[in-house]
Amino acid sequence: MATGSRWTRNLAPHPRTHTGTTSMIPQRRLMIASIMFAILWTAGMVVWNGPTFAGVVILMFAGALAGTLWYFGMRWWMTKFAPMQQ
């Protein structure tokens, strides 16, 4: 294989992987938090309303929408009101 070919050209390690830190990037934490919010919100609504098939399907879509709105709302809030310190 030739040096600098398309298979070896982008194999440089990411600088964050070799610093010894195990912290997560804020975007990943926000995504995990929004998924957990959607799951817990949907589970709470299913328990509150009673588990019927149609109700569970509707609440699953509503939970996905709630998680998506949570993600974009919190991302907007963090960029607007809580900027990251370097």
mmCIF file as gemmi writes it, N, C-alpha and C atoms, coordinates in Angstrom:
data_model
loop_
_atom_site.group_PDB
_atom_site.id
_atom_site.type_symbol
_atom_site.label_atom_id
_atom_site.label_alt_id
_atom_site.label_comp_id
_atom_site.label_asym_id
_atom_site.label_entity_id
_atom_site.label_seq_id
_atom_site.pdbx_PDB_ins_code
_atom_site.Cartn_x
_atom_site.Cartn_y
_atom_site.Cartn_z
_atom_site.occupancy
_atom_site.B_iso_or_equiv
_atom_site.pdbx_formal_charge
_atom_site.auth_seq_id
_atom_site.auth_asym_id
_atom_site.pdbx_PDB_model_num
ATOM 1 N N . MET Axp A 1 ? 0.841 -1.16 0 1 0 ? 1 A 1
ATOM 2 C CA . MET Axp A 1 ? 0 0 0 1 0 ? 1 A 1
ATOM 3 C C . MET Axp A 1 ? 0.893 1.233 0 1 0 ? 1 A 1
ATOM 4 N N . ALA Axp A 2 ? 0.55 2.208 -0.766 1 0 ? 2 A 1
ATOM 5 C CA . ALA Axp A 2 ? 1.357 3.41 -0.897 1 0 ? 2 A 1
ATOM 6 C C . ALA Axp A 2 ? 1.22 4.29 0.341 1 0 ? 2 A 1
ATOM 7 N N . THR Axp A 3 ? 2.298 4.97 0.685 1 0 ? 3 A 1
ATOM 8 C CA . THR Axp A 3 ? 2.274 5.881 1.823 1 0 ? 3 A 1
ATOM 9 C C . THR Axp A 3 ? 1.391 7.069 1.484 1 0 ? 3 A 1
ATOM 10 N N . GLY Axp A 4 ? 0.518 7.435 2.427 1 0 ? 4 A 1
ATOM 11 C CA . GLY Axp A 4 ? -0.367 8.563 2.191 1 0 ? 4 A 1
ATOM 12 C C . GLY Axp A 4 ? -1.593 8.197 1.38 1 0 ? 4 A 1
ATOM 13 N N . SER Axp A 5 ? -1.866 6.924 1.245 1 0 ? 5 A 1
ATOM 14 C CA . SER Axp A 5 ? -3.048 6.533 0.491 1 0 ? 5 A 1
ATOM 15 C C . SER Axp A 5 ? -4.288 6.877 1.301 1 0 ? 5 A 1
ATOM 16 N N . ARG Axp A 6 ? -5.408 6.689 0.707 1 0 ? 6 A 1
ATOM 17 C CA . ARG Axp A 6 ? -6.64 7.072 1.388 1 0 ? 6 A 1
ATOM 18 C C . ARG Axp A 6 ? -6.922 6.201 2.604 1 0 ? 6 A 1
ATOM 19 N N . TRP Axp A 7 ? -6.286 5.049 2.753 1 0 ? 7 A 1
ATOM 20 C CA . TRP Axp A 7 ? -6.51 4.174 3.894 1 0 ? 7 A 1
ATOM 21 C C . TRP Axp A 7 ? -5.67 4.576 5.098 1 0 ? 7 A 1
ATOM 22 N N . THR Axp A 8 ? -4.545 5.22 4.903 1 0 ? 8 A 1
ATOM 23 C CA . THR Axp A 8 ? -3.664 5.561 6.021 1 0 ? 8 A 1
ATOM 24 C C . THR Axp A 8 ? -3.566 7.05 6.283 1 0 ? 8 A 1
ATOM 25 N N . ARG Axp A 9 ? -4.145 7.845 5.467 1 0 ? 9 A 1
ATOM 26 C CA . ARG Axp A 9 ? -3.975 9.285 5.581 1 0 ? 9 A 1
ATOM 27 C C . ARG Axp A 9 ? -4.672 9.865 6.803 1 0 ? 9 A 1
ATOM 28 N N . ASN Axp A 10 ? -5.807 9.336 7.225 1 0 ? 10 A 1
ATOM 29 C CA . ASN Axp A 10 ? -6.567 9.907 8.34 1 0 ? 10 A 1
ATOM 30 C C . ASN Axp A 10 ? -6.496 9.051 9.592 1 0 ? 10 A 1
ATOM 31 N N . LEU Axp A 11 ? -5.385 8.377 9.825 1 0 ? 11 A 1
ATOM 32 C CA . LEU Axp A 11 ? -5.292 7.505 10.985 1 0 ? 11 A 1
ATOM 33 C C . LEU Axp A 11 ? -4.634 8.166 12.189 1 0 ? 11 A 1
ATOM 34 N N . ALA Axp A 12 ? -4.429 9.47 12.149 1 0 ? 12 A 1
ATOM 35 C CA . ALA Axp A 12 ? -3.836 10.162 13.295 1 0 ? 12 A 1
ATOM 36 C C . ALA Axp A 12 ? -4.818 10.12 14.457 1 0 ? 12 A 1
ATOM 37 N N . PRO Axp A 13 ? -4.338 9.83 15.672 1 0 ? 13 A 1
ATOM 38 C CA . PRO Axp A 13 ? -5.243 9.757 16.813 1 0 ? 13 A 1
ATOM 39 C C . PRO Axp A 13 ? -5.814 11.125 17.167 1 0 ? 13 A 1
ATOM 40 N N . HIS Axp A 14 ? -6.994 11.103 17.695 1 0 ? 14 A 1
ATOM 41 C CA . HIS Axp A 14 ? -7.625 12.337 18.144 1 0 ? 14 A 1
ATOM 42 C C . HIS Axp A 14 ? -6.88 12.84 19.374 1 0 ? 14 A 1
ATOM 43 N N . PRO Axp A 15 ? -6.599 14.143 19.467 1 0 ? 15 A 1
ATOM 44 C CA . PRO Axp A 15 ? -5.793 14.634 20.584 1 0 ? 15 A 1
ATOM 45 C C . PRO Axp A 15 ? -6.419 14.382 21.949 1 0 ? 15 A 1
ATOM 46 N N . ARG Axp A 16 ? -7.743 14.321 22.034 1 0 ? 16 A 1
ATOM 47 C CA . ARG Axp A 16 ? -8.388 14.117 23.32 1 0 ? 16 A 1
ATOM 48 C C . ARG Axp A 16 ? -8.239 12.694 23.838 1 0 ? 16 A 1
ATOM 49 N N . THR Axp A 17 ? -7.937 11.749 22.969 1 0 ? 17 A 1
ATOM 50 C CA . THR Axp A 17 ? -7.859 10.357 23.404 1 0 ? 17 A 1
ATOM 51 C C . THR Axp A 17 ? -6.56 10.036 24.106 1 0 ? 17 A 1
ATOM 52 N N . HIS Axp A 18 ? -5.555 10.882 23.988 1 0 ? 18 A 1
ATOM 53 C CA . HIS Axp A 18 ? -4.254 10.588 24.578 1 0 ? 18 A 1
ATOM 54 C C . HIS Axp A 18 ? -3.883 11.538 25.704 1 0 ? 18 A 1
ATOM 55 N N . THR Axp A 19 ? -4.829 12.3 26.236 1 0 ? 19 A 1
ATOM 56 C CA . THR Axp A 19 ? -4.508 13.238 27.301 1 0 ? 19 A 1
ATOM 57 C C . THR Axp A 19 ? -4.682 12.623 28.678 1 0 ? 19 A 1
ATOM 58 N N . GLY Axp A 20 ? -5.277 11.456 28.759 1 0 ? 20 A 1
ATOM 59 C CA . GLY Axp A 20 ? -5.479 10.804 30.042 1 0 ? 20 A 1
ATOM 60 C C . GLY Axp A 20 ? -6.78 11.192 30.721 1 0 ? 20 A 1
ATOM 61 N N . THR Axp A 21 ? -7.552 12.084 30.141 1 0 ? 21 A 1
ATOM 62 C CA . THR Axp A 21 ? -8.817 12.49 30.731 1 0 ? 21 A 1
ATOM 63 C C . THR Axp A 21 ? -9.942 11.606 30.202 1 0 ? 21 A 1
ATOM 64 N N . THR Axp A 22 ? -10.918 11.384 31.035 1 0 ? 22 A 1
ATOM 65 C CA . THR Axp A 22 ? -12.055 10.564 30.622 1 0 ? 22 A 1
ATOM 66 C C . THR Axp A 22 ? -13.35 11.359 30.612 1 0 ? 22 A 1
ATOM 67 N N . SER Axp A 23 ? -13.272 12.685 30.577 1 0 ? 23 A 1
ATOM 68 C CA . SER Axp A 23 ? -14.482 13.493 30.594 1 0 ? 23 A 1
ATOM 69 C C . SER Axp A 23 ? -15.208 13.401 29.257 1 0 ? 23 A 1
ATOM 70 N N . MET Axp A 24 ? -16.512 13.516 29.33 1 0 ? 24 A 1
ATOM 71 C CA . MET Axp A 24 ? -17.328 13.473 28.126 1 0 ? 24 A 1
ATOM 72 C C . MET Axp A 24 ? -17.473 14.883 27.57 1 0 ? 24 A 1
ATOM 73 N N . ILE Axp A 25 ? -17.666 14.971 26.278 1 0 ? 25 A 1
ATOM 74 C CA . ILE Axp A 25 ? -17.917 16.279 25.697 1 0 ? 25 A 1
ATOM 75 C C . ILE Axp A 25 ? -19.347 16.688 26.043 1 0 ? 25 A 1
ATOM 76 N N . PRO Axp A 26 ? -19.623 17.979 26.202 1 0 ? 26 A 1
ATOM 77 C CA . PRO Axp A 26 ? -20.957 18.427 26.622 1 0 ? 26 A 1
ATOM 78 C C . PRO Axp A 26 ? -22.068 17.986 25.677 1 0 ? 26 A 1
ATOM 79 N N . GLN Axp A 27 ? -21.79 17.921 24.386 1 0 ? 27 A 1
ATOM 80 C CA . GLN Axp A 27 ? -22.816 17.505 23.423 1 0 ? 27 A 1
ATOM 81 C C . GLN Axp A 27 ? -23.279 16.082 23.7 1 0 ? 27 A 1
ATOM 82 N N . ARG Axp A 28 ? -22.353 15.189 24.029 1 0 ? 28 A 1
ATOM 83 C CA . ARG Axp A 28 ? -22.706 13.797 24.309 1 0 ? 28 A 1
ATOM 84 C C . ARG Axp A 28 ? -23.519 13.705 25.601 1 0 ? 28 A 1
ATOM 85 N N . ARG Axp A 29 ? -23.123 14.456 26.629 1 0 ? 29 A 1
ATOM 86 C CA . ARG Axp A 29 ? -23.886 14.44 27.882 1 0 ? 29 A 1
ATOM 87 C C . ARG Axp A 29 ? -25.296 14.948 27.67 1 0 ? 29 A 1
ATOM 88 N N . LEU Axp A 30 ? -25.449 15.985 26.853 1 0 ? 30 A 1
ATOM 89 C CA . LEU Axp A 30 ? -26.775 16.527 26.57 1 0 ? 30 A 1
ATOM 90 C C . LEU Axp A 30 ? -27.62 15.519 25.813 1 0 ? 30 A 1
ATOM 91 N N . MET Axp A 31 ? -27.017 14.796 24.877 1 0 ? 31 A 1
ATOM 92 C CA . MET Axp A 31 ? -27.763 13.793 24.118 1 0 ? 31 A 1
ATOM 93 C C . MET Axp A 31 ? -28.22 12.653 25.033 1 0 ? 31 A 1
ATOM 94 N N . ILE Axp A 32 ? -27.339 12.186 25.904 1 0 ? 32 A 1
ATOM 95 C CA . ILE Axp A 32 ? -27.703 11.116 26.835 1 0 ? 32 A 1
ATOM 96 C C . ILE Axp A 32 ? -28.794 11.593 27.789 1 0 ? 32 A 1
ATOM 97 N N . ALA Axp A 33 ? -28.68 12.84 28.266 1 0 ? 33 A 1
ATOM 98 C CA . ALA Axp A 33 ? -29.701 13.38 29.169 1 0 ? 33 A 1
ATOM 99 C C . ALA Axp A 33 ? -31.056 13.505 28.476 1 0 ? 33 A 1
ATOM 100 N N . SER Axp A 34 ? -31.073 13.906 27.212 1 0 ? 34 A 1
ATOM 101 C CA . SER Axp A 34 ? -32.351 14.039 26.515 1 0 ? 34 A 1
ATOM 102 C C . SER Axp A 34 ? -32.976 12.672 26.23 1 0 ? 34 A 1
ATOM 103 N N . ILE Axp A 35 ? -32.155 11.666 25.953 1 0 ? 35 A 1
ATOM 104 C CA . ILE Axp A 35 ? -32.687 10.313 25.755 1 0 ? 35 A 1
ATOM 105 C C . ILE Axp A 35 ? -33.271 9.784 27.059 1 0 ? 35 A 1
ATOM 106 N N . MET Axp A 36 ? -32.551 9.991 28.159 1 0 ? 36 A 1
ATOM 107 C CA . MET Axp A 36 ? -33.061 9.544 29.461 1 0 ? 36 A 1
ATOM 108 C C . MET Axp A 36 ? -34.342 10.293 29.828 1 0 ? 36 A 1
ATOM 109 N N . PHE Axp A 37 ? -34.412 11.59 29.538 1 0 ? 37 A 1
ATOM 110 C CA . PHE Axp A 37 ? -35.624 12.358 29.792 1 0 ? 37 A 1
ATOM 111 C C . PHE Axp A 37 ? -36.79 11.791 28.998 1 0 ? 37 A 1
ATOM 112 N N . ALA Axp A 38 ? -36.571 11.484 27.722 1 0 ? 38 A 1
ATOM 113 C CA . ALA Axp A 38 ? -37.646 10.948 26.889 1 0 ? 38 A 1
ATOM 114 C C . ALA Axp A 38 ? -38.12 9.594 27.402 1 0 ? 38 A 1
ATOM 115 N N . ILE Axp A 39 ? -37.188 8.733 27.815 1 0 ? 39 A 1
ATOM 116 C CA . ILE Axp A 39 ? -37.566 7.412 28.333 1 0 ? 39 A 1
ATOM 117 C C . ILE Axp A 39 ? -38.336 7.541 29.634 1 0 ? 39 A 1
ATOM 118 N N . LEU Axp A 40 ? -37.822 8.341 30.558 1 0 ? 40 A 1
ATOM 119 C CA . LEU Axp A 40 ? -38.506 8.493 31.851 1 0 ? 40 A 1
ATOM 120 C C . LEU Axp A 40 ? -39.846 9.194 31.71 1 0 ? 40 A 1
ATOM 121 N N . TRP Axp A 41 ? -39.935 10.189 30.828 1 0 ? 41 A 1
ATOM 122 C CA . TRP Axp A 41 ? -41.198 10.881 30.621 1 0 ? 41 A 1
ATOM 123 C C . TRP Axp A 41 ? -42.23 9.925 30.029 1 0 ? 41 A 1
ATOM 124 N N . THR Axp A 42 ? -41.825 9.139 29.035 1 0 ? 42 A 1
ATOM 125 C CA . THR Axp A 42 ? -42.74 8.184 28.415 1 0 ? 42 A 1
ATOM 126 C C . THR Axp A 42 ? -43.184 7.128 29.418 1 0 ? 42 A 1
ATOM 127 N N . ALA Axp A 43 ? -42.248 6.597 30.196 1 0 ? 43 A 1
ATOM 128 C CA . ALA Axp A 43 ? -42.61 5.591 31.204 1 0 ? 43 A 1
ATOM 129 C C . ALA Axp A 43 ? -43.561 6.17 32.236 1 0 ? 43 A 1
ATOM 130 N N . GLY Axp A 44 ? -43.308 7.383 32.677 1 0 ? 44 A 1
ATOM 131 C CA . GLY Axp A 44 ? -44.205 8.023 33.642 1 0 ? 44 A 1
ATOM 132 C C . GLY Axp A 44 ? -45.599 8.241 33.078 1 0 ? 44 A 1
ATOM 133 N N . MET Axp A 45 ? -45.692 8.648 31.822 1 0 ? 45 A 1
ATOM 134 C CA . MET Axp A 45 ? -46.999 8.871 31.212 1 0 ? 45 A 1
ATOM 135 C C . MET Axp A 45 ? -47.748 7.557 30.984 1 0 ? 45 A 1
ATOM 136 N N . VAL Axp A 46 ? -47.02 6.491 30.638 1 0 ? 46 A 1
ATOM 137 C CA . VAL Axp A 46 ? -47.669 5.19 30.455 1 0 ? 46 A 1
ATOM 138 C C . VAL Axp A 46 ? -48.213 4.699 31.797 1 0 ? 46 A 1
ATOM 139 N N . VAL Axp A 47 ? -47.444 4.824 32.853 1 0 ? 47 A 1
ATOM 140 C CA . VAL Axp A 47 ? -47.905 4.397 34.179 1 0 ? 47 A 1
ATOM 141 C C . VAL Axp A 47 ? -49.081 5.262 34.629 1 0 ? 47 A 1
ATOM 142 N N . TRP Axp A 48 ? -49.005 6.553 34.374 1 0 ? 48 A 1
ATOM 143 C CA . TRP Axp A 48 ? -50.051 7.474 34.811 1 0 ? 48 A 1
ATOM 144 C C . TRP Axp A 48 ? -51.369 7.218 34.077 1 0 ? 48 A 1
ATOM 145 N N . ASN Axp A 49 ? -51.317 6.939 32.765 1 0 ? 49 A 1
ATOM 146 C CA . ASN Axp A 49 ? -52.525 6.787 31.954 1 0 ? 49 A 1
ATOM 147 C C . ASN Axp A 49 ? -53.013 5.357 31.832 1 0 ? 49 A 1
ATOM 148 N N . GLY Axp A 50 ? -52.217 4.41 32.2 1 0 ? 50 A 1
ATOM 149 C CA . GLY Axp A 50 ? -52.606 3.022 32.029 1 0 ? 50 A 1
ATOM 150 C C . GLY Axp A 50 ? -52.105 2.489 30.704 1 0 ? 50 A 1
ATOM 151 N N . PRO Axp A 51 ? -51.578 1.269 30.7 1 0 ? 51 A 1
ATOM 152 C CA . PRO Axp A 51 ? -50.953 0.738 29.478 1 0 ? 51 A 1
ATOM 153 C C . PRO Axp A 51 ? -51.96 0.124 28.505 1 0 ? 51 A 1
ATOM 154 N N . THR Axp A 52 ? -52.456 0.928 27.588 1 0 ? 52 A 1
ATOM 155 C CA . THR Axp A 52 ? -53.219 0.407 26.452 1 0 ? 52 A 1
ATOM 156 C C . THR Axp A 52 ? -52.332 0.51 25.223 1 0 ? 52 A 1
ATOM 157 N N . PHE Axp A 53 ? -52.574 -0.327 24.237 1 0 ? 53 A 1
ATOM 158 C CA . PHE Axp A 53 ? -51.691 -0.352 23.07 1 0 ? 53 A 1
ATOM 159 C C . PHE Axp A 53 ? -51.662 0.995 22.356 1 0 ? 53 A 1
ATOM 160 N N . ALA Axp A 54 ? -52.836 1.555 22.08 1 0 ? 54 A 1
ATOM 161 C CA . ALA Axp A 54 ? -52.882 2.841 21.369 1 0 ? 54 A 1
ATOM 162 C C . ALA Axp A 54 ? -52.248 3.939 22.209 1 0 ? 54 A 1
ATOM 163 N N . GLY Axp A 55 ? -52.514 3.907 23.505 1 0 ? 55 A 1
ATOM 164 C CA . GLY Axp A 55 ? -51.932 4.917 24.382 1 0 ? 55 A 1
ATOM 165 C C . GLY Axp A 55 ? -50.418 4.839 24.44 1 0 ? 55 A 1
ATOM 166 N N . VAL Axp A 56 ? -49.884 3.625 24.479 1 0 ? 56 A 1
ATOM 167 C CA . VAL Axp A 56 ? -48.43 3.446 24.526 1 0 ? 56 A 1
ATOM 168 C C . VAL Axp A 56 ? -47.794 3.939 23.23 1 0 ? 56 A 1
ATOM 169 N N . VAL Axp A 57 ? -48.408 3.643 22.089 1 0 ? 57 A 1
ATOM 170 C CA . VAL Axp A 57 ? -47.856 4.084 20.805 1 0 ? 57 A 1
ATOM 171 C C . VAL Axp A 57 ? -47.87 5.605 20.716 1 0 ? 57 A 1
ATOM 172 N N . ILE Axp A 58 ? -48.968 6.218 21.092 1 0 ? 58 A 1
ATOM 173 C CA . ILE Axp A 58 ? -49.06 7.681 21.057 1 0 ? 58 A 1
ATOM 174 C C . ILE Axp A 58 ? -48.05 8.299 22.014 1 0 ? 58 A 1
ATOM 175 N N . LEU Axp A 59 ? -47.929 7.733 23.211 1 0 ? 59 A 1
ATOM 176 C CA . LEU Axp A 59 ? -46.99 8.285 24.181 1 0 ? 59 A 1
ATOM 177 C C . LEU Axp A 59 ? -45.535 8.051 23.78 1 0 ? 59 A 1
ATOM 178 N N . MET Axp A 60 ? -45.252 7.003 23.019 1 0 ? 60 A 1
ATOM 179 C CA . MET Axp A 60 ? -43.884 6.816 22.52 1 0 ? 60 A 1
ATOM 180 C C . MET Axp A 60 ? -43.513 7.929 21.544 1 0 ? 60 A 1
ATOM 181 N N . PHE Axp A 61 ? -44.432 8.27 20.66 1 0 ? 61 A 1
ATOM 182 C CA . PHE Axp A 61 ? -44.163 9.38 19.74 1 0 ? 61 A 1
ATOM 183 C C . PHE Axp A 61 ? -44.071 10.704 20.494 1 0 ? 61 A 1
ATOM 184 N N . ALA Axp A 62 ? -44.946 10.895 21.476 1 0 ? 62 A 1
ATOM 185 C CA . ALA Axp A 62 ? -44.885 12.115 22.278 1 0 ? 62 A 1
ATOM 186 C C . ALA Axp A 62 ? -43.59 12.173 23.091 1 0 ? 62 A 1
ATOM 187 N N . GLY Axp A 63 ? -43.114 11.033 23.582 1 0 ? 63 A 1
ATOM 188 C CA . GLY Axp A 63 ? -41.855 10.999 24.317 1 0 ? 63 A 1
ATOM 189 C C . GLY Axp A 63 ? -40.671 11.322 23.423 1 0 ? 63 A 1
ATOM 190 N N . ALA Axp A 64 ? -40.693 10.823 22.192 1 0 ? 64 A 1
ATOM 191 C CA . ALA Axp A 64 ? -39.623 11.154 21.242 1 0 ? 64 A 1
ATOM 192 C C . ALA Axp A 64 ? -39.639 12.649 20.932 1 0 ? 64 A 1
ATOM 193 N N . LEU Axp A 65 ? -40.819 13.212 20.769 1 0 ? 65 A 1
ATOM 194 C CA . LEU Axp A 65 ? -40.924 14.649 20.537 1 0 ? 65 A 1
ATOM 195 C C . LEU Axp A 65 ? -40.454 15.435 21.758 1 0 ? 65 A 1
ATOM 196 N N . ALA Axp A 66 ? -40.843 14.986 22.96 1 0 ? 66 A 1
ATOM 197 C CA . ALA Axp A 66 ? -40.421 15.665 24.184 1 0 ? 66 A 1
ATOM 198 C C . ALA Axp A 66 ? -38.909 15.61 24.352 1 0 ? 66 A 1
ATOM 199 N N . GLY Axp A 67 ? -38.296 14.467 24.065 1 0 ? 67 A 1
ATOM 200 C CA . GLY Axp A 67 ? -36.839 14.356 24.152 1 0 ? 67 A 1
ATOM 201 C C . GLY Axp A 67 ? -36.132 15.236 23.144 1 0 ? 67 A 1
ATOM 202 N N . THR Axp A 68 ? -36.676 15.315 21.928 1 0 ? 68 A 1
ATOM 203 C CA . THR Axp A 68 ? -36.087 16.173 20.906 1 0 ? 68 A 1
ATOM 204 C C . THR Axp A 68 ? -36.204 17.639 21.288 1 0 ? 68 A 1
ATOM 205 N N . LEU Axp A 69 ? -37.358 18.041 21.773 1 0 ? 69 A 1
ATOM 206 C CA . LEU Axp A 69 ? -37.532 19.429 22.217 1 0 ? 69 A 1
ATOM 207 C C . LEU Axp A 69 ? -36.639 19.744 23.414 1 0 ? 69 A 1
ATOM 208 N N . TRP Axp A 70 ? -36.482 18.79 24.316 1 0 ? 70 A 1
ATOM 209 C CA . TRP Axp A 70 ? -35.581 18.962 25.457 1 0 ? 70 A 1
ATOM 210 C C . TRP Axp A 70 ? -34.15 19.187 24.968 1 0 ? 70 A 1
ATOM 211 N N . TYR Axp A 71 ? -33.709 18.376 24.017 1 0 ? 71 A 1
ATOM 212 C CA . TYR Axp A 71 ? -32.347 18.485 23.49 1 0 ? 71 A 1
ATOM 213 C C . TYR Axp A 71 ? -32.107 19.858 22.876 1 0 ? 71 A 1
ATOM 214 N N . PHE Axp A 72 ? -32.988 20.275 21.96 1 0 ? 72 A 1
ATOM 215 C CA . PHE Axp A 72 ? -32.773 21.552 21.284 1 0 ? 72 A 1
ATOM 216 C C . PHE Axp A 72 ? -32.973 22.731 22.232 1 0 ? 72 A 1
ATOM 217 N N . GLY Axp A 73 ? -33.918 22.608 23.166 1 0 ? 73 A 1
ATOM 218 C CA . GLY Axp A 73 ? -34.122 23.677 24.134 1 0 ? 73 A 1
ATOM 219 C C . GLY Axp A 73 ? -32.939 23.851 25.071 1 0 ? 73 A 1
ATOM 220 N N . MET Axp A 74 ? -32.398 22.755 25.561 1 0 ? 74 A 1
ATOM 221 C CA . MET Axp A 74 ? -31.258 22.845 26.463 1 0 ? 74 A 1
ATOM 222 C C . MET Axp A 74 ? -29.995 23.264 25.715 1 0 ? 74 A 1
ATOM 223 N N . ARG Axp A 75 ? -29.852 22.837 24.46 1 0 ? 75 A 1
ATOM 224 C CA . ARG Axp A 75 ? -28.694 23.275 23.683 1 0 ? 75 A 1
ATOM 225 C C . ARG Axp A 75 ? -28.758 24.774 23.439 1 0 ? 75 A 1
ATOM 226 N N . TRP Axp A 76 ? -29.95 25.299 23.148 1 0 ? 76 A 1
ATOM 227 C CA . TRP Axp A 76 ? -30.118 26.739 22.965 1 0 ? 76 A 1
ATOM 228 C C . TRP Axp A 76 ? -29.841 27.463 24.269 1 0 ? 76 A 1
ATOM 229 N N . TRP Axp A 77 ? -30.363 26.934 25.379 1 0 ? 77 A 1
ATOM 230 C CA . TRP Axp A 77 ? -30.165 27.577 26.673 1 0 ? 77 A 1
ATOM 231 C C . TRP Axp A 77 ? -28.688 27.611 27.054 1 0 ? 77 A 1
ATOM 232 N N . MET Axp A 78 ? -27.968 26.508 26.806 1 0 ? 78 A 1
ATOM 233 C CA . MET Axp A 78 ? -26.554 26.473 27.168 1 0 ? 78 A 1
ATOM 234 C C . MET Axp A 78 ? -25.714 27.42 26.324 1 0 ? 78 A 1
ATOM 235 N N . THR Axp A 79 ? -26.061 27.601 25.059 1 0 ? 79 A 1
ATOM 236 C CA . THR Axp A 79 ? -25.286 28.535 24.245 1 0 ? 79 A 1
ATOM 237 C C . THR Axp A 79 ? -25.666 29.982 24.543 1 0 ? 79 A 1
ATOM 238 N N . LYS Axp A 80 ? -26.893 30.216 24.956 1 0 ? 80 A 1
ATOM 239 C CA . LYS Axp A 80 ? -27.363 31.58 25.188 1 0 ? 80 A 1
ATOM 240 C C . LYS Axp A 80 ? -27.039 32.078 26.593 1 0 ? 80 A 1
ATOM 241 N N . PHE Axp A 81 ? -27.297 31.258 27.61 1 0 ? 81 A 1
ATOM 242 C CA . PHE Axp A 81 ? -27.215 31.719 28.99 1 0 ? 81 A 1
ATOM 243 C C . PHE Axp A 81 ? -26.085 31.122 29.802 1 0 ? 81 A 1
ATOM 244 N N . ALA Axp A 82 ? -25.519 30.02 29.375 1 0 ? 82 A 1
ATOM 245 C CA . ALA Axp A 82 ? -24.444 29.39 30.138 1 0 ? 82 A 1
ATOM 246 C C . ALA Axp A 82 ? -23.284 29.04 29.209 1 0 ? 82 A 1
ATOM 247 N N . PRO Axp A 83 ? -22.548 30.047 28.732 1 0 ? 83 A 1
ATOM 248 C CA . PRO Axp A 83 ? -21.45 29.716 27.814 1 0 ? 83 A 1
ATOM 249 C C . PRO Axp A 83 ? -20.35 28.933 28.514 1 0 ? 83 A 1
ATOM 250 N N . MET Axp A 84 ? -19.707 28.055 27.755 1 0 ? 84 A 1
ATOM 251 C CA . MET Axp A 84 ? -18.64 27.232 28.299 1 0 ? 84 A 1
ATOM 252 C C . MET Axp A 84 ? -17.412 28.09 28.568 1 0 ? 84 A 1
ATOM 253 N N . GLN Axp A 85 ? -16.744 27.803 29.68 1 0 ? 85 A 1
ATOM 254 C CA . GLN Axp A 85 ? -15.506 28.51 29.993 1 0 ? 85 A 1
ATOM 255 C C . GLN Axp A 85 ? -14.344 27.682 29.504 1 0 ? 85 A 1
ATOM 256 N N . GLN Axp A 86 ? -13.398 28.31 28.876 1 0 ? 86 A 1
ATOM 257 C CA . GLN Axp A 86 ? -12.222 27.618 28.354 1 0 ? 86 A 1
ATOM 258 C C . GLN Axp A 86 ? -11.141 27.572 29.393 1 0 ? 86 A 1
